[in-house]
Amino acid sequence: MYTVDATQTGSNLIEFLSFQLGGLEYGLDLRKVQELRCLKSLERFASSGEIVEGVAVSRGVIMPIVDMRVASRDGARTAAQTDVIILQLSSCVMGMVVDGVTDVVRLSPAQISPLPVDALSEEGGCDYFVGLGEVDARRLILVDIDKLMSLKRSGAGESEGAQQAA
């Protein structure tokens, strides 16, 4: 189960930024989000990578941009005007392109279910999944964004890990 830091929200509620990717809804720890931007508003530079869209400059900071849409659709890109989540990870600042940001969701520990261990074992490279959050009629796949993006930066599981995330 996801551990709760009571200082995060002043109660037992945990805040997640929810976003759409490949027809599914995901959530990541809101404390990792620095800002939200439109892809067109970033100064971009080309890259030869499939998932790494290139680098962008935002407020004077040069950061890599990871296009999660490519990972979720076997290389298909959609419209260039979409949402970029600027993440402040433990090791760097980077942007993550998604289909769209939904909202901020507050979940109690009781609303977060662990994922089946046999289906998502560490051997399968899916230890970045935190659990399944349920609010109203919605289900969010909760991800540890630091773990997921460390896979992208190291290049390990770049194509298969990202496809499993989507």
Residue frames as a rotation matrix with the C-alpha (Angstrom) as fourth column:
MET 1
0.577 0.817 0.000 0.00
0.817 -0.577 0.000 0.00
0.000 0.000 -1.000 0.00
TYR 2
0.098 -0.501 0.860 1.12
0.392 -0.775 -0.496 3.59
0.915 0.386 0.121 -0.62
THR 3
-0.270 -0.261 -0.927 2.71
0.963 -0.072 -0.260 5.17
0.001 -0.963 0.270 2.45
VAL 4
0.633 0.614 0.472 1.20
0.571 -0.782 0.251 8.42
0.523 0.110 -0.845 3.66
ASP 5
-0.677 -0.727 -0.116 3.24
0.670 -0.544 -0.506 11.46
0.305 -0.420 0.855 4.62
ALA 6
0.198 0.867 -0.458 0.84
0.972 -0.233 -0.021 13.33
-0.125 -0.441 -0.889 6.91
THR 7
-0.198 -0.330 -0.923 2.75
0.291 -0.919 0.266 16.58
-0.936 -0.216 0.277 6.35
GLN 8
-0.797 -0.156 0.584 1.96
0.593 -0.015 0.805 16.42
-0.117 0.988 0.104 2.63
THR 9
-0.377 0.737 0.561 -1.56
0.309 -0.470 0.827 17.79
0.873 0.485 -0.050 2.89
GLY 10
-0.682 0.112 0.722 -1.99
-0.649 -0.548 -0.528 18.34
0.336 -0.829 0.446 6.62
SER 11
0.317 0.773 0.549 -4.21
-0.862 0.477 -0.174 15.25
-0.396 -0.418 0.817 6.83
ASN 12
-0.190 -0.358 0.914 -4.23
-0.049 0.933 0.355 11.67
-0.981 0.023 -0.195 5.64
LEU 13
0.854 0.502 0.133 -5.17
0.132 0.039 -0.991 12.71
-0.503 0.864 -0.033 2.10
ILE 14
-0.300 -0.934 0.193 -2.57
0.407 0.057 0.912 12.30
-0.863 0.352 0.363 -0.63
GLU 15
0.506 0.464 -0.727 -2.67
-0.379 -0.638 -0.670 14.59
-0.775 0.615 -0.147 -3.67
PHE 16
-0.298 -0.508 0.808 -2.10
0.580 0.576 0.576 13.19
-0.758 0.640 0.123 -7.15
LEU 17
-0.294 0.198 -0.935 -2.05
-0.740 -0.667 0.092 14.94
-0.605 0.719 0.342 -10.52
SER 18
0.102 0.387 0.916 -4.21
0.307 0.864 -0.399 12.85
-0.946 0.322 -0.031 -12.83
PHE 19
-0.272 -0.243 -0.931 -3.54
-0.779 -0.513 0.361 12.67
-0.565 0.823 -0.050 -16.56
GLN 20
0.780 0.580 0.234 -4.71
-0.258 0.640 -0.724 10.78
-0.570 0.505 0.649 -19.64
LEU 21
-0.316 -0.858 -0.404 -2.41
-0.860 0.080 0.504 8.61
-0.400 0.507 -0.764 -21.69
GLY 22
-0.885 -0.094 -0.456 -3.42
-0.363 0.751 0.551 6.07
0.291 0.653 -0.699 -24.31
GLY 23
-0.093 0.964 -0.248 -7.03
-0.265 0.216 0.940 5.95
0.960 0.153 0.236 -23.14
LEU 24
0.190 0.103 -0.976 -6.15
0.823 0.525 0.216 5.28
0.535 -0.845 0.015 -19.49
GLU 25
0.669 0.047 0.742 -5.99
-0.267 -0.916 0.299 7.63
0.693 -0.398 -0.600 -16.53
TYR 26
0.028 -0.787 -0.616 -2.86
0.728 0.438 -0.528 7.80
0.685 -0.433 0.585 -14.40
GLY 27
0.952 0.181 0.247 -1.88
-0.031 -0.746 0.665 9.66
0.305 -0.641 -0.705 -11.26
LEU 28
-0.006 -0.976 -0.220 1.48
0.647 0.164 -0.744 10.87
0.762 -0.146 0.630 -9.96
ASP 29
0.060 -0.051 -0.997 2.50
0.966 -0.249 0.071 12.50
-0.252 -0.967 0.034 -6.69
LEU 30
0.818 0.384 0.429 1.60
0.502 -0.840 -0.205 16.19
0.282 0.383 -0.880 -6.97
ARG 31
0.738 -0.589 -0.329 4.72
-0.029 -0.515 0.857 17.17
-0.674 -0.623 -0.397 -5.02
LYS 32
-0.165 -0.820 0.548 6.80
0.624 0.343 0.702 16.10
-0.764 0.458 0.455 -8.06
VAL 33
0.309 0.378 0.873 5.02
0.934 -0.295 -0.203 18.57
0.180 0.878 -0.444 -10.37
GLN 34
-0.640 -0.591 -0.491 6.78
0.633 -0.767 0.099 21.88
-0.436 -0.247 0.865 -10.89
GLU 35
-0.388 0.560 -0.732 4.38
-0.521 -0.789 -0.327 23.31
-0.760 0.254 0.598 -13.48
LEU 36
0.127 0.490 0.863 2.13
0.650 0.616 -0.445 22.50
-0.749 0.617 -0.240 -16.41
ARG 37
-0.417 -0.310 -0.855 2.89
-0.418 -0.770 0.483 23.84
-0.807 0.558 0.191 -19.88
CYS 38
0.829 0.560 -0.015 1.63
-0.203 0.276 -0.939 23.54
-0.522 0.781 0.343 -23.42
LEU 39
0.289 -0.758 0.585 4.09
0.719 0.575 0.390 21.77
-0.632 0.308 0.711 -25.71
LYS 40
0.453 -0.068 0.889 3.93
0.776 -0.461 -0.430 24.61
0.439 0.885 -0.156 -28.23
SER 41
0.946 -0.030 0.324 5.00
-0.151 -0.922 0.357 27.13
0.288 -0.387 -0.876 -25.56
LEU 42
0.582 -0.798 0.156 8.34
0.088 0.253 0.964 25.40
-0.808 -0.547 0.217 -25.00
GLU 43
0.389 -0.588 -0.709 11.41
-0.920 -0.289 -0.265 26.07
-0.049 0.756 -0.653 -27.12
ARG 44
0.762 -0.002 0.648 12.22
-0.111 0.985 0.133 22.60
-0.638 -0.173 0.750 -28.46
PHE 45
-0.117 -0.838 -0.532 15.26
-0.965 -0.031 0.260 21.01
-0.234 0.544 -0.806 -30.04
ALA 46
0.561 0.396 -0.727 15.21
-0.672 0.731 -0.121 17.81
0.484 0.556 0.676 -32.08
SER 47
-0.136 -0.557 0.819 16.32
-0.784 0.566 0.255 14.42
-0.606 -0.607 -0.514 -30.86
SER 48
-0.438 -0.078 -0.896 16.94
-0.750 0.581 0.316 11.13
0.496 0.810 -0.313 -32.59
GLY 49
-0.971 0.062 0.232 15.39
-0.114 0.732 -0.672 9.12
-0.212 -0.678 -0.703 -29.75
GLU 50
-0.574 0.817 -0.054 11.99
0.416 0.347 0.841 7.51
0.706 0.460 -0.539 -30.02
ILE 51
0.305 0.714 -0.630 10.67
0.908 -0.020 0.418 8.43
0.286 -0.700 -0.655 -26.59
VAL 52
-0.168 -0.415 -0.894 12.95
0.611 -0.755 0.236 11.36
-0.773 -0.507 0.380 -25.80
GLU 53
0.723 0.595 0.351 11.34
0.655 -0.426 -0.624 14.13
-0.222 0.681 -0.698 -27.82
GLY 54
0.136 -0.730 0.670 14.38
0.473 -0.546 -0.691 16.35
0.871 0.411 0.271 -27.38
VAL 55
-0.527 -0.265 -0.807 15.20
0.839 -0.311 -0.446 19.08
-0.133 -0.913 0.387 -24.93
ALA 56
0.374 0.687 0.623 13.25
0.640 -0.678 0.363 22.19
0.671 0.263 -0.693 -24.08
VAL 57
-0.833 -0.550 0.051 13.93
0.376 -0.632 -0.678 25.46
0.405 -0.546 0.734 -22.35
SER 58
0.358 0.933 0.034 11.48
0.548 -0.240 0.802 26.59
0.756 -0.268 -0.597 -19.70
ARG 59
0.988 0.055 0.141 12.25
-0.062 -0.704 0.707 29.63
0.138 -0.708 -0.693 -17.58
GLY 60
0.397 -0.918 0.027 15.93
-0.889 -0.391 -0.239 29.34
0.230 0.071 -0.971 -18.42
VAL 61
-0.067 -0.371 0.926 16.19
-0.587 0.766 0.264 25.65
-0.807 -0.525 -0.270 -17.48
ILE 62
-0.207 -0.070 -0.976 17.20
-0.903 0.397 0.164 23.18
0.376 0.915 -0.145 -20.18
MET 63
-0.230 0.227 0.946 15.46
-0.627 0.709 -0.323 19.84
-0.744 -0.668 -0.021 -19.67
PRO 64
-0.999 -0.023 -0.048 14.81
-0.050 0.689 0.723 16.62
0.016 0.725 -0.689 -21.56
ILE 65
-0.162 0.986 -0.046 11.27
-0.947 -0.169 -0.273 16.05
-0.277 0.000 0.961 -22.81
VAL 66
-0.944 -0.059 0.326 9.92
-0.024 0.994 0.110 12.49
-0.330 0.096 -0.939 -22.71
ASP 67
-0.407 0.824 -0.394 6.95
-0.888 -0.256 0.382 11.86
0.214 0.506 0.836 -25.00
MET 68
-0.706 0.179 0.685 4.91
-0.299 0.801 -0.518 9.23
-0.641 -0.571 -0.512 -23.22
ARG 69
0.394 0.869 -0.299 2.37
-0.657 0.039 -0.753 9.26
-0.643 0.494 0.586 -26.08
VAL 70
0.058 -0.475 -0.878 4.93
-0.912 0.333 -0.241 7.54
0.407 0.815 -0.413 -28.29
ALA 71
-0.876 -0.448 0.180 5.49
-0.478 0.754 -0.450 4.83
0.066 -0.481 -0.874 -25.71
SER 72
-0.448 0.774 0.447 1.77
-0.265 0.362 -0.894 4.22
-0.854 -0.519 0.043 -25.31
ARG 73
0.611 0.761 -0.219 0.90
-0.388 0.047 -0.920 4.00
-0.690 0.647 0.324 -29.02
ASP 74
0.378 -0.525 0.762 3.75
0.647 0.739 0.188 2.04
-0.662 0.422 0.619 -30.59
GLY 75
-0.574 -0.810 0.124 5.42
0.689 -0.395 0.607 5.14
-0.442 0.433 0.785 -31.96
ALA 76
-0.028 0.623 0.782 2.37
0.845 -0.403 0.351 7.11
0.534 0.671 -0.515 -33.13
ARG 77
-0.878 -0.229 -0.421 2.42
0.415 -0.802 -0.429 10.81
-0.240 -0.552 0.799 -32.32
THR 78
0.206 0.971 0.124 -0.68
0.972 -0.188 -0.142 12.92
-0.115 0.150 -0.982 -32.02
ALA 79
0.730 0.170 0.662 -1.20
0.377 -0.908 -0.182 16.67
0.570 0.382 -0.727 -32.28
ALA 80
-0.298 -0.954 0.039 1.77
0.560 -0.208 -0.802 18.79
0.773 -0.217 0.596 -31.25
GLN 81
-0.436 0.189 0.880 -0.36
-0.589 -0.799 -0.120 21.00
0.681 -0.570 0.460 -29.00
THR 82
0.454 0.504 -0.735 -0.78
0.264 0.712 0.651 18.97
0.851 -0.489 0.190 -25.84
ASP 83
0.902 -0.003 0.431 0.11
-0.387 -0.445 0.807 19.05
0.189 -0.896 -0.403 -22.17
VAL 84
0.005 -0.932 -0.361 3.61
0.138 0.359 -0.923 18.84
0.990 -0.046 0.131 -20.74
ILE 85
0.975 0.191 -0.118 4.05
0.125 -0.026 0.992 18.09
0.186 -0.981 -0.049 -17.06
ILE 86
0.126 -0.955 0.269 7.28
-0.392 -0.297 -0.871 19.67
0.911 0.004 -0.411 -15.83
LEU 87
0.848 0.166 -0.504 8.59
0.280 0.667 0.690 17.35
0.451 -0.726 0.519 -13.14
GLN 88
0.186 -0.801 0.569 11.02
-0.884 -0.389 -0.259 18.12
0.429 -0.454 -0.781 -10.34
LEU 89
0.743 0.018 -0.669 12.50
0.075 0.991 0.110 14.66
0.665 -0.132 0.735 -9.84
SER 90
0.889 -0.433 -0.151 15.03
0.191 0.050 0.980 13.72
-0.417 -0.900 0.127 -7.21
SER 91
0.020 -0.970 0.242 17.84
0.710 0.185 0.679 13.90
-0.704 0.158 0.693 -9.78
CYS 92
-0.914 -0.353 0.199 16.72
0.382 -0.583 0.717 16.45
-0.137 0.731 0.668 -12.41
VAL 93
-0.131 0.869 -0.478 13.99
-0.351 -0.491 -0.797 18.55
-0.927 0.063 0.369 -13.98
MET 94
-0.971 -0.136 0.197 12.30
0.129 0.399 0.908 17.04
-0.202 0.907 -0.370 -17.03
GLY 95
-0.354 0.882 -0.313 9.14
-0.879 -0.427 -0.210 17.35
-0.319 0.201 0.926 -19.06
MET 96
-0.814 0.207 0.543 6.67
0.249 0.968 0.005 14.56
-0.524 0.139 -0.840 -19.75
VAL 97
-0.693 0.584 -0.424 4.26
-0.711 -0.455 0.536 14.86
0.120 0.673 0.730 -22.70
VAL 98
-0.757 0.555 0.343 0.85
0.306 0.766 -0.565 13.28
-0.577 -0.323 -0.750 -22.08
ASP 99
-0.475 0.670 0.571 -2.51
0.787 0.033 0.617 13.31
0.394 0.742 -0.543 -23.87
GLY 100
0.001 0.482 0.876 -3.96
-0.105 -0.871 0.480 15.69
0.995 -0.092 0.050 -21.30
VAL 101
-0.965 -0.250 -0.072 -3.95
0.068 0.025 -0.997 16.65
0.251 -0.968 -0.007 -17.65
THR 102
-0.166 0.965 -0.205 -7.25
0.629 0.264 0.731 15.89
0.759 -0.008 -0.651 -15.92
ASP 103
0.581 0.344 0.738 -7.11
-0.316 -0.740 0.593 17.41
0.750 -0.578 -0.322 -12.42
VAL 104
-0.661 -0.687 0.302 -5.76
-0.535 0.150 -0.831 17.10
0.526 -0.711 -0.467 -8.90
VAL 105
0.381 0.758 -0.529 -7.21
-0.151 0.616 0.773 14.18
0.912 -0.214 0.349 -6.98
ARG 106
-0.354 -0.411 0.840 -7.06
-0.903 -0.085 -0.422 13.74
0.245 -0.908 -0.341 -3.21
LEU 107
0.273 0.380 -0.884 -7.08
-0.192 0.922 0.337 10.13
0.943 0.078 0.325 -2.05
SER 108
0.444 -0.130 0.887 -7.14
-0.886 0.088 0.456 8.61
-0.137 -0.988 -0.076 1.40
PRO 109
-0.662 -0.742 0.103 -5.06
-0.726 0.670 0.158 5.46
-0.186 0.030 -0.982 2.02
ALA 110
-0.285 0.647 0.707 -8.33
-0.034 0.731 -0.682 3.48
-0.958 -0.218 -0.186 2.00
GLN 111
0.725 0.577 -0.377 -8.91
-0.337 -0.180 -0.924 4.57
-0.601 0.797 0.064 -1.62
ILE 112
0.118 -0.774 -0.622 -5.56
-0.979 0.015 -0.204 3.13
0.168 0.633 -0.756 -2.78
SER 113
0.880 0.187 0.436 -5.36
-0.256 0.961 0.104 -0.59
-0.399 -0.203 0.894 -3.50
PRO 114
-0.199 -0.979 0.052 -2.09
-0.517 0.150 0.843 -2.40
-0.833 0.141 -0.535 -4.10
LEU 115
0.271 0.206 -0.940 -1.61
-0.945 0.244 -0.218 -3.96
0.184 0.948 0.261 -7.51
PRO 116
0.981 0.103 0.166 -1.38
-0.133 0.974 0.184 -7.75
-0.142 -0.203 0.969 -7.76
VAL 117
0.241 -0.967 0.086 2.22
-0.607 -0.081 0.791 -8.78
-0.757 -0.243 -0.606 -7.06
ASP 118
-0.069 -0.277 0.958 2.13
0.410 0.868 0.280 -11.69
-0.910 0.412 0.054 -9.50
ALA 119
0.707 0.418 0.570 0.95
0.680 -0.185 -0.709 -9.49
-0.191 0.890 -0.415 -12.37
LEU 120
0.787 -0.411 0.459 3.49
-0.126 -0.837 -0.533 -6.69
0.604 0.362 -0.710 -11.83
SER 121
0.766 -0.559 -0.318 6.61
0.592 0.418 0.689 -8.17
-0.252 -0.716 0.651 -10.33
GLU 122
0.520 -0.671 -0.528 9.91
-0.405 -0.738 0.539 -6.32
-0.752 -0.066 -0.656 -10.08
GLU 123
-0.363 -0.656 0.662 11.36
0.297 0.592 0.749 -8.92
-0.883 0.469 -0.020 -12.47
GLY 124
0.192 0.550 0.813 8.89
0.962 0.058 -0.266 -7.67
-0.194 0.833 -0.518 -15.08
GLY 125
-0.733 -0.608 0.305 10.25
0.656 -0.751 0.079 -4.15
0.181 0.258 0.949 -14.70
CYS 126
-0.043 0.825 0.564 7.00
0.299 -0.528 0.795 -2.66
0.953 0.203 -0.224 -13.38
ASP 127
-0.209 -0.068 -0.976 8.05
0.972 0.095 -0.215 -1.67
0.107 -0.993 0.046 -9.87
TYR 128
-0.985 -0.128 0.118 7.14
0.127 -0.992 -0.020 1.93
0.120 -0.005 0.993 -10.73
PHE 129
-0.125 0.988 0.087 3.41
-0.012 -0.089 0.996 1.18
0.992 0.124 0.023 -10.31
VAL 130
-0.825 -0.151 0.544 2.26
-0.491 -0.286 -0.823 2.27
0.280 -0.946 0.162 -6.84
GLY 131
-0.728 0.660 0.185 -1.31
0.332 0.575 -0.748 1.04
-0.600 -0.483 -0.638 -6.82
LEU 132
-0.551 0.673 0.493 -4.80
0.585 -0.110 0.804 1.66
0.595 0.731 -0.333 -8.06
GLY 133
-0.939 0.230 -0.256 -6.64
0.036 -0.673 -0.739 4.73
-0.342 -0.703 0.623 -6.79
GLU 134
-0.428 0.870 0.246 -10.42
0.799 0.238 0.552 4.92
0.421 0.433 -0.797 -6.77
VAL 135
-0.812 0.274 -0.515 -12.38
0.099 -0.805 -0.585 8.15
-0.574 -0.526 0.627 -6.49
ASP 136
-0.036 0.910 -0.412 -16.06
-0.803 -0.272 -0.530 8.39
-0.594 0.312 0.741 -7.42
ALA 137
0.849 0.377 0.371 -16.41
-0.093 0.796 -0.598 6.21
-0.520 0.473 0.711 -10.53
ARG 138
0.669 -0.671 -0.321 -12.80
-0.605 -0.241 -0.759 6.77
0.432 0.701 -0.567 -11.64
ARG 139
0.832 -0.547 0.091 -9.81
0.392 0.696 0.602 4.50
-0.392 -0.465 0.794 -11.36
LEU 140
0.721 -0.676 -0.156 -6.30
-0.679 -0.641 -0.359 5.91
0.143 0.364 -0.920 -11.53
ILE 141
0.699 -0.654 -0.290 -3.17
0.606 0.757 -0.246 3.88
0.380 -0.004 0.925 -12.15
LEU 142
0.938 -0.345 0.031 -0.76
-0.295 -0.746 0.598 5.43
-0.183 -0.570 -0.801 -9.66
VAL 143
0.644 -0.765 -0.005 2.90
0.505 0.429 -0.749 5.63
0.575 0.480 0.663 -10.68
ASP 144
0.535 -0.656 -0.533 6.14
0.394 -0.364 0.844 6.44
-0.748 -0.661 0.064 -8.88
ILE 145
0.999 -0.024 0.026 7.37
0.011 -0.471 -0.882 8.96
0.034 0.882 -0.470 -11.42
ASP 146
0.342 -0.936 0.082 10.95
-0.871 -0.283 0.402 8.98
-0.353 -0.209 -0.912 -10.08
LYS 147
-0.140 -0.373 0.917 11.27
-0.096 0.927 0.362 5.23
-0.985 -0.038 -0.166 -10.71
LEU 148
0.647 0.468 0.602 9.59
0.528 0.295 -0.797 5.41
-0.551 0.833 -0.057 -14.11
MET 149
0.959 -0.268 -0.093 11.73
-0.266 -0.738 -0.620 8.29
0.098 0.619 -0.779 -15.36
SER 150
0.149 -0.944 0.295 14.93
-0.731 0.095 0.676 6.74
-0.666 -0.316 -0.676 -14.01
LEU 151
0.149 -0.022 0.989 14.22
0.444 0.895 -0.047 3.85
-0.883 0.446 0.143 -16.41
LYS 152
0.911 0.258 0.321 13.87
0.399 -0.362 -0.843 6.33
-0.101 0.896 -0.432 -19.27
ARG 153
0.737 -0.670 -0.084 17.10
-0.669 -0.742 0.051 8.16
-0.096 0.019 -0.995 -18.41
SER 154
-0.045 -0.795 0.605 19.12
-0.506 0.540 0.672 4.97
-0.861 -0.276 -0.427 -18.01
GLY 155
-0.309 0.005 -0.951 17.69
-0.941 0.144 0.307 3.56
0.138 0.990 -0.040 -21.25
ALA 156
-0.992 -0.026 0.124 16.77
-0.055 0.969 -0.241 0.31
-0.114 -0.246 -0.963 -19.51
GLY 157
-0.445 0.876 0.188 13.40
0.769 0.481 -0.421 -0.92
-0.459 -0.043 -0.887 -20.70
GLU 158
-0.811 0.088 -0.578 12.92
-0.196 -0.972 0.127 2.22
-0.551 0.217 0.806 -22.77
SER 159
-0.648 0.616 -0.447 10.54
-0.595 -0.044 0.802 0.62
0.474 0.786 0.396 -25.20
GLU 160
-0.362 0.561 -0.744 9.06
0.353 0.821 0.448 -2.27
0.863 -0.101 -0.496 -23.23
GLY 161
-0.679 0.090 -0.728 8.83
0.718 -0.121 -0.685 -0.50
-0.150 -0.989 0.017 -19.85
ALA 162
-0.855 0.367 -0.367 7.09
-0.366 -0.928 -0.076 2.50
-0.368 0.069 0.927 -21.34
GLN 163
-0.534 0.698 -0.478 4.65
-0.421 0.272 0.866 0.32
0.734 0.663 0.148 -23.25
GLN 164
-0.423 0.375 -0.825 3.82
0.715 0.697 -0.050 -1.50
0.557 -0.611 -0.563 -20.03
ALA 165
-0.842 0.088 -0.533 3.26
0.344 -0.673 -0.655 1.87
-0.417 -0.734 0.536 -18.31
ALA 166
-0.633 0.644 -0.431 0.72
-0.761 -0.620 0.190 2.80
-0.145 0.448 0.882 -20.93
